[in-house]
Amino acid sequence: MEQPELGKKILELRKANGLTQEELVARCNINVRTIQRIEAGEVTPRSHTVRSIFAALEIDLDQLQARAALPNPSKEKSQWLLMAFISGLIYFILAFWEAYMDYELSTSPSLSVSAWQYTMVKISILVCYSLFMLGFHQMGRIWENNWIKPASLLAIAGIVICIAADLYLFYNMDTDPLPLMAAQAILFGSIYMIFGFGLYRYKKEFGNMAIGAGIAVMITGLLFMSVVLALLGLLFLATSEILLLFVLYSAYSKLKP
């Protein structure tokens, strides 16, 4: 915290504790003139002086600095992240239904899956996943992150392409699906590598949760890019998306007014 904000904060906290400058001086062994100049923003005190003052005010300086580093709480921002979190939950549930339908269609092409049902599930996946990723784009704007912002938009573009490819294959059963599926795996694998690295860079703001999520997403990306290990990548994808939900909810909790 720099001057003059530091002086204003000390003045505010001293008055909140009902202390005069003389009473504060008696607690931290600093002369009155120094306190006056600090509160007026005329001088920048040394770190040990600042810690002595805050200790006298019974304030944990480290916690105060951590709170000061957070973005300003905003009801609009927090509600946006909450909506993204809920959309992510719905997407996570729908993804299991989607996977079941795709598996049944790949093993039994003659299986009766209605076109409207398949189309509605795919469109719902598209909408929910896009809102989910927009939550991370918002996080990238709040806690400046130049990897998450483009990666989240790329993920939205990727899901649009993949859903369009799935619908094309559904309505054109004679088409060989393997080339399109391989292209989908490589596309999403590449995007998830960028996205995972962006998450890892949130280690300062979200600690081990961001580190774990970032590593899980990057492993998922590598498995998808290999194509032959894409099925294993689906297992890591489920784990990484659970971690993404935790990260997003943690961001929402930090922004709640």
Buried (B, 14 or more C-beta within 10 A) or exposed (E): BEBBEBBBBBBEBBEEBEBEBEEBBEBBEBEEEBBBBBBEBEEBBEEEBBBBBBEBBEBEBEEBEEEEEEBEEBEEBBBBBBBBBBBBBBBBEBBEEBEEBBEEBEEEEEEEBEEEEBBEBBEBBBBBBBBBBBBBBBBBEBBEBEBBBBBBBBBBEBBEBBBEBBBEBBEEEEEEBEEBBBBBBBBBBBBBBBBBBBBBBBBEBBEEBBBBBBBBBBBBBBBBBBBEBBEBBBEBBBBBBEBBBBBBBBBBEBBEE
